[in-house]
Amino acid sequence: MSLQGKTLFISGASRGIGLAIAKRAAQDGANIAIAAKTAEPHPKLPGTIYTAANEIEEAGGKALPILCDIRFEDQVQAAIRQAVDTFGGIDICINNASAISPTGTLDTEMKRYDLMNEINTRGTFLVSKTCIPYLKKGSNAHILNLAPPLDMDAKWFAPHVAYTIAKMGMSLCTLGMSKELAPHKIAVNSLWPLTAIDTAAIRNVLGDDEMVKGCRLDSIMADAAYAILCRDSSTCTGNFYIDEMVLREEGITDFDQYAVEPGADLFRDFFVPDEIASTIPTKTLSAY
C-alpha cells in the first residue's frame, strides 16, 4: 500500500516525531493537516505550523497548517472541518500532541497535572472522537496514538505518577476504541519507541546534551508509523507497537542508520516492558 492521496490529521506536528511522520507520508504525496498551537517561534523549541507546512510540501505532500489547541473542543471541531473542506475527508488520525513533566507527586503542580491530562488523554479522546465520522468514510482508515504499551508495573508510575497517568490514558483509548471501531474497519493502534528519541522537546526537558548520544533519530518512528499505516485496517488493530519490532517485521536489520551516534549504547525509553525489551536483539539498553 501507499499513502498517496490519503489525508492525515496530525496533532502536534509542528516539530519532532509528528513532523517526521508527516514528512514520511508526504513522500508518497499525502495530504497533511498540521494541527498545532505554535504559530510564532517558541523561545526554546524550533518550528511552527508554517515552517512544518513548508517542509511537508518540500517532501512532496500537500500541507494545511491549522492553529489549534486540542484542549478546546470548538478549536478541534473547526480544525477538522477545515481539513475536510480542504482535502475532502480524513483517512488517518494521528494523536501525537503530548505534554510531559516527569516529576514526583509533591513536585507536580496541579496546573501541570491538568495540562498533561487535557492534552494527552483528553486530547487523544477528543481528536479521535471528532475524526471518527470522517474515518468511517475514509479508505483504509487508521487512528495511531503515540502512546506506550499498557504495563501496570509500579516502577513506571512511582517516579512520575501524573505523567504516567496521562500517557497510559492515551493507551486506554487504543485498547477501548480498537474494539469499538473494529466493525467499521477503523484500525486503532499505539506506537512507542524502544529507545529515547532525539527531539527538541526531550532536550528541553532533560537538559543533557550528553544523553543525546544514546538516542535515536525521529526517522525511526516515522518509518515505523508509515509501515503501520500501510497495513490493512481491517486486520491490524488493537496493537501496542514498538518501533524497532515493527521495522524488523518489515525486514529492516540495520538500525545504526537511526542512531544519533552509531555504535553507542542506547537509552531505553520510559514504559517499555521488560518482557518486550528482552526480546529485541538490539544494542545495549540502559535506563534513563
N, C-alpha and C positions, 0 to 999 in steps of 0.2 A: 504494500500500500504506500501511498504518498499523501502528503498534506497539501498538495496543490489545490488551490481553490477553497480550502477549508477556512473557516473563520474561528479564531481563537480569542476568547475573552480572558485576559490575564490580569489579576490584581497584583499591584506592586511590581510592575515590570519596567520601571524606570531605570533600574540598575540590577546588578548582581545576578542571581540564578534566574529570576524571572525574565530578565532581558536576554540572558544566554539562551533560554528555551525559546523565546520569541525569535531570536536571530536564526536558530537552527531550523525552526519551522519556516521562516522566511526564505530559506534556501530552496524550498520546494515551491515557492510562490504563494504562501499562505497569506491570509488577511489577519492582521493582529490589532485588536483593540487593547490599548495600553491604559488600564485604569489605575491611576496612582495620584497621590496628593502633592507631588513635587513639581511645581510649575516654575519656581525660581531656584537657582542653585543653592544647595544646602552648604553651610559653612564647613561641614566635616565629611559629607558624602557626595561623591560626584554623580552627575546625571539628573536629567529632568525628563518629563514625558515627551518633550520636544526633541531633545538630543537622542532619546531612545528611538523615537519615530524615524529620525534620520538614519540611525544605524540599521534599523529593520529594513528600510527601503533600500539602503545600500547593499544589504544582503540578498535582496531580490523579492521581498514581500511588499504588501501594502499595509500602511500603518495608520491608525486613528488614535491620536493622543487625546485622552479624556481625563480632565481633572476630576478626581473622585476620592472621597474619604469613605471607605467602606463601613465605617461606624454608623453612617446615616442612611436610612432606608431610602429616602427620597433621592439622594445622590446616586445610589446603586441602581435604582429603577430608571433614573434618567440616563445613566451611563449605558445600561444595557439596551434601552430603547434607541439611543444614538448609534450603538454598534449595529443593531438590527436594521435601522433605517439606512445606514451606510452600506452594509455588506449583504443585507437580505436575510440574515439569520445568524445563528450561533451553532457551531458543531462541537466545540470543545471549550470547557470552562476549567481554568487552572487557578486554584487558590494558593497563591504564592505569598501574598502580603502577610507580614508577621512582625510582631513586636517581641523583643527579648530583653529580659532583665534577670540574669541568673543569680539572684540574691536570696539570702535566707529570709525566714519569716519576719524577724524583727527589723530587717533592713529593707523590706519591701513596703513602700508607701502604698496606701490604698488607691491613689490615683494611678500608680504604675500597675497595680493588680488589675484595676478596671480597664486600663488601656490594653494590656495583653489579652484579656478575655474578650474585649469588644472587637479587637482586630482578628485575633487568631480563631477562637471558637465561634463567636457570634458572626464575625465577618465571613467565615467559611460557610456557615449555615445560610446566611442572608444572600450571598452571591450565588451559591448553588441553587437555593430556592427560586431566585429570580430568573436564573438561566433555564431552569428545567422545562418550562413550557416551550421554549425555543429548541432545546436539545431534543425534545420528543419529535420535533420535525426535522432534526438535523440528520446528517449522514455519518454513520459510524461514530455516534456521539460518546464523548468521554467527559467525566469530571476527574481531574487529577489534583489531589491535595498534597502539598509539600509538608508532610506530617510523618511522625515516626511510627514504627510498629507498636502495637499495644503490648506493653510489658509492665505488669504491676509490681515489679521488684522495687522495694522501698528505696534502693540506692539511687534511683532516678528521681525520686521525689524529695528526699531529705535535704539535699543541698539547695534546692530552689523550688519549693512546693508550688508557688504561684505560677511560675513559668511552665512547669511540667503539667499542671492542670490545664493551662491554656493550650499547650501543644497536643496533649492527649485528647482534648476536646475536639480538635480537628480530626484526629484518628477515629474518634467515635462517630463522627459524621460519615467517614468512609465505611465503617462497619455497618451502620444502620441504613444509609442511603443505597449502598450496593445491593442489599436485599430488597429494599423498597422499589428501586428503579429497574431491577432485573427484567420484569415483564415488558418494560419499554425498550429493552436492549440498550440502555444507557450504562456504560461501564463507569464504576466509581472505584478508584484506586488511590493508594498513597505511595509516595516516593520519598526516600530518605537517603542521605549519603552515608556510606560506610565510614568515611574519614571526614575530618574537618575540611571545609571548603574555603578557599581564599576569596573573601569578598570584603568590600569596603566596610560593610556593616559589622562584620566579625572583627576586623582590625580595630574598628572604633570601640567595640565592646571590650575586647580582650586587651587592647593596647600593648601588644607584644609582637613586634616585627619578627623576632627570632622564632616564634611559634609558626609563622607562615611557612617556614621551610618544611614543616611536617604536614602541610595541607596539600590538597589537590585543587586544580583549576575548576571553575564552574562549568567548563565544557563537558565534564563527565556527567553532570546532572542533566545538561541539555541533551546529550546523546541518549542517555537512558530514558528521559521523558519522551523523546522522539520515538524511540523503539516501542514504548508502551502505547503511545497514541496511534501508532500504525497497526496495532493489533486489533483483532475482531472484537468489537464492543459487546457482542452477544455472548462471548465465552470468556473474556478477560475482565473479570470484575471481582471486587472484594479482596484484593491483594494488598499486602504491605511490602512493597518492593524496596530493595536496597540497590543503589545504583550499580555497583560492581556486579552483583548477581544478575541483574538484567542484561548487562553488556556481555557477560560470559555466556549467557543463553544465546546471545546474538553472534557468538563466535569470536569475540574480541579477547585477546590474551595479552596484548601489550598495554599495560597500564602506566608505564613510565611516561607515555605521551600526555597523561593528565597530571603529572606531578609538578609542583612548583619547583622542587629540586629533585630531579631523578636520582634514585638510589637512597634517598633519605628515609629514615623511619617515619611512619605516619602516625598522626594522632587520630585515634578512634573517636568518632563523633558521639555526642550525647545520645542516649536512648537506643543504641544498637545492642540487642540482647546477646548475652554470651554465647548462646547456642547457635546464633546466626554468625557471629564474628568468627567462631571456631571452625566453621565450615568453608570459609573463603580463603583460598591459597594466595594470600597477598603478602606484602611487606610486613615487617614487624609493626604491630599496632600497640600504642600505649595510650593510657587515658590522659585527658587534659590535666 
